[in-house]
Amino acid sequence: MAKFIVIGERISATAPSINKALAERDPEPILKRAKQQLDAGATYLDLNIGPAESDGEEIMKWGVELLQSNFDNVPIALDTANMKAIEAGIAVYNRAKGKPIVNSADAAGRIGYVDLAAANDAIVIALCNGEGIAANNDERMMYCQTLLERGLMAGMSEQDLWFDPLFLVTKGMQDKQMEILECIEMISQMGLNSTGGLSNNSNGMPKHIRPIMDATMVAMAMTKGLTSAIVNPNDLRLMETIKSVDVIKNNTLYADSYLEL
């Protein structure tokens, strides 16, 4: 079994300090967050530059080169709705530590992101939705099949499509949570990889509850076969849970010091 892959979510243009740093090409806030996440156990860093409609190509190239030159070619998820910016990031990307991740495709207007990943020998996060959120697992798996076929026809390995069932907000969609976990299990039973923005499940909850809910959800999802997640690695409870489930699933060898590794 393969160790769970943690994709660090904290370099995102949705954070005002990071948005400002990207716009001004100020490395310090970005390098600080990158180091915090890698020290906490992140495997990949998600570089979310937002829509970046005007200067996305330059921002993405700058961000990729900044992170990889400072952190020994850390693998990166290139996260933006600007396809040309993703292409620009891939053009300067060093694959020594892993392929780039294209974040993300869906089965509707963003299906071209699968082709982009295929053309550049990249991994793609494939959202199991179309124009809107899927109504049920029948729809999710239909979208999954559409994306899988698109990738395979373009020459991708099925292991390079990481399927995202879309974690839903528990506060308001409580009745859908087990459905999402069942979808992860269906994806796993097909021998496919899965991922997702896990913290979405705790959106809107009080600050002290979110780490508890996120840790519980990741444990349940990992037992259903979830192979990676986009998370905050600086959430200690979450990371301790991921490491512990990896031991119980025999993905990593137990040692008394496993939480420090």
C-alpha positions in Angstrom: 0.0 0.0 0.0 1.1 3.5 -0.7 1.5 6.2 2.0 -1.3 8.9 2.0 -0.4 12.0 0.0 -0.9 15.3 1.8 -1.3 18.3 -0.5 -0.8 21.5 1.5 -3.5 24.1 0.8 -2.1 27.2 2.4 -0.4 29.0 -0.5 -3.6 30.4 -1.9 -4.6 33.7 -3.4 -7.8 33.5 -1.3 -5.6 34.5 1.7 -5.0 38.3 1.5 -1.4 38.1 2.5 -0.6 35.5 -0.2 -2.6 37.4 -2.8 -0.6 40.5 -2.1 2.7 38.5 -2.1 1.9 37.0 -5.5 0.9 40.3 -7.0 4.0 42.0 -5.7 6.3 39.0 -6.3 7.2 39.1 -2.6 8.8 35.7 -1.8 8.8 35.9 2.0 5.2 35.2 2.9 5.1 32.4 0.4 8.4 30.8 1.5 7.2 31.0 5.1 4.0 29.1 4.5 5.7 26.6 2.3 8.3 25.8 5.0 5.6 25.5 7.7 3.7 23.0 5.5 6.7 20.9 4.5 8.0 20.8 8.0 4.5 19.5 9.1 4.6 16.7 6.6 3.1 18.0 3.3 4.2 16.0 0.2 2.9 18.4 -2.4 2.3 22.1 -2.2 -0.8 23.5 -3.9 0.0 26.8 -5.6 -3.3 28.6 -6.0 -2.9 31.8 -7.9 -6.6 32.5 -8.3 -8.2 33.4 -11.7 -5.0 35.5 -12.5 -6.5 36.6 -15.8 -4.0 39.3 -16.7 -0.5 38.1 -15.6 -1.2 34.5 -14.6 1.6 33.0 -16.7 4.2 35.2 -15.1 2.9 34.6 -11.6 2.8 30.8 -12.0 6.3 30.6 -13.5 7.6 32.8 -10.7 5.9 30.8 -8.0 7.0 27.4 -9.3 10.6 28.5 -9.7 10.6 30.1 -6.2 9.2 27.1 -4.4 11.3 24.5 -6.3 14.5 26.4 -6.0 14.1 26.9 -2.3 12.8 23.5 -1.3 14.7 20.9 -3.3 12.3 20.6 -6.3 9.2 20.1 -4.1 6.3 18.7 -6.2 3.5 21.2 -6.8 -0.2 21.3 -7.7 -0.8 24.1 -10.2 -4.1 25.6 -9.2 -5.9 28.1 -11.4 -8.7 28.5 -13.9 -6.1 30.0 -16.3 -5.0 27.2 -18.5 -2.1 29.1 -20.1 -0.8 29.8 -16.6 -0.7 26.1 -15.9 1.1 25.4 -19.1 3.6 28.2 -18.2 4.2 26.6 -14.8 4.7 23.1 -16.3 7.2 24.6 -18.7 9.6 25.5 -15.9 8.7 22.6 -13.5 11.4 20.2 -12.3 10.0 16.6 -12.0 12.8 15.2 -9.9 10.4 14.7 -6.9 7.2 14.0 -8.7 5.0 15.0 -11.6 3.1 18.3 -11.5 -0.6 18.1 -10.6 -3.1 20.1 -12.7 -5.9 21.3 -10.4 -8.5 20.7 -11.7 -10.8 19.2 -14.4 -14.5 18.4 -14.3 -16.8 16.6 -16.7 -18.2 19.9 -18.2 -16.5 23.2 -19.0 -13.1 22.2 -17.5 -12.8 18.8 -19.2 -10.0 20.2 -21.3 -7.8 20.2 -18.2 -7.6 16.4 -18.7 -6.2 16.9 -22.2 -3.7 19.5 -20.8 -2.5 17.1 -18.2 -2.2 14.3 -20.8 -0.2 16.5 -23.2 2.3 17.4 -20.5 2.6 14.0 -18.7 1.0 15.5 -15.5 -1.4 14.3 -12.9 -4.9 15.8 -13.0 -7.4 16.2 -10.2 -10.7 15.2 -11.8 -13.8 16.5 -10.0 -16.7 14.1 -10.1 -19.2 16.8 -11.2 -20.5 18.5 -14.3 -22.1 21.9 -14.5 -23.2 21.6 -10.8 -22.7 19.4 -7.8 -23.7 15.8 -8.6 -27.1 14.8 -7.1 -26.0 11.3 -6.0 -23.3 8.7 -6.5 -24.8 7.5 -9.7 -24.1 10.9 -11.2 -20.7 11.1 -9.5 -19.6 7.8 -10.9 -21.0 8.7 -14.4 -18.8 11.8 -14.3 -15.9 9.7 -13.0 -16.3 7.4 -16.0 -16.4 10.3 -18.4 -13.2 11.8 -17.1 -11.5 8.4 -16.9 -12.3 7.6 -20.6 -11.2 11.1 -21.6 -7.8 10.6 -19.9 -7.3 7.1 -21.2 -8.1 8.1 -24.8 -5.6 10.9 -24.5 -2.9 8.4 -23.4 -2.9 8.9 -19.7 -2.2 6.2 -17.1 -5.4 5.8 -15.0 -3.2 6.3 -11.9 -2.5 9.9 -13.0 -6.2 10.8 -12.7 -7.0 11.6 -9.1 -10.8 11.6 -8.6 -12.4 14.1 -6.3 -15.9 13.3 -5.1 -16.2 16.8 -3.7 -16.4 16.9 0.1 -19.6 18.7 1.1 -20.3 21.1 4.0 -21.6 19.0 6.9 -23.4 22.1 8.3 -26.3 22.0 6.0 -25.6 18.8 4.0 -25.2 16.4 6.9 -27.3 13.7 5.2 -24.8 13.6 2.3 -21.6 12.8 4.2 -21.9 9.0 4.1 -22.7 9.2 0.4 -19.4 10.9 -0.2 -17.6 8.2 1.8 -19.3 5.5 -0.3 -18.2 7.3 -3.5 -14.6 7.2 -2.3 -15.0 3.4 -1.7 -16.4 3.0 -5.2 -13.5 4.9 -6.7 -11.1 2.7 -4.6 -12.7 -0.5 -5.7 -12.0 0.5 -9.3 -8.3 0.7 -8.4 -8.2 4.5 -8.9 -6.7 7.3 -6.8 -8.8 9.8 -5.0 -8.4 13.2 -3.4 -10.3 16.3 -2.4 -10.5 19.5 -0.4 -11.2 17.8 2.9 -11.7 20.9 5.0 -14.8 21.8 3.0 -16.7 19.4 5.2 -16.1 21.6 8.3 -16.8 25.0 6.6 -18.9 27.3 8.8 -18.2 25.4 12.0 -16.7 27.1 15.1 -13.0 27.2 15.0 -12.4 24.7 17.8 -14.7 22.1 16.2 -13.1 22.2 12.7 -9.9 20.2 13.5 -12.0 17.5 15.2 -14.4 17.2 12.3 -11.6 17.2 9.7 -9.6 14.6 11.6 -12.6 12.4 11.9 -13.5 12.8 8.2 -10.0 12.0 7.0 -9.8 8.8 9.1 -13.2 7.6 7.8 -12.3 8.5 4.2 -8.9 6.8 4.4 -10.5 3.6 5.6 -12.7 3.8 2.5 -9.6 4.1 0.3 -8.9 7.9 0.0 -5.3 8.1 -1.3 -4.7 11.9 -0.8 -6.3 15.1 0.3 -5.8 18.9 0.0 -5.5 20.0 3.6 -3.9 22.3 6.1 -0.8 20.4 7.2 -0.4 22.8 10.1 -3.5 21.2 11.8 -1.6 19.0 14.2 -4.7 16.8 15.1 -5.3 16.2 11.4 -1.7 15.2 10.6 -1.5 12.9 13.7 -4.6 11.2 12.5 -3.3 10.7 8.9 0.0 9.3 10.2 -1.9 7.0 12.6 -4.3 5.7 10.0 -1.3 5.1 7.7 0.2 2.8 10.4 -3.0 1.0 11.0 -3.5 0.4 7.2 0.1 -0.9 7.1 1.0 2.0 4.6 3.9 2.9 6.9 6.0 0.9 9.2 5.3 1.4 12.9 8.0 3.0 15.1 7.5 4.6 18.5 8.6 7.8 16.8 6.1 7.6 13.9 4.5 10.9 14.7 7.8 12.7 14.3 8.6 11.1 10.9 
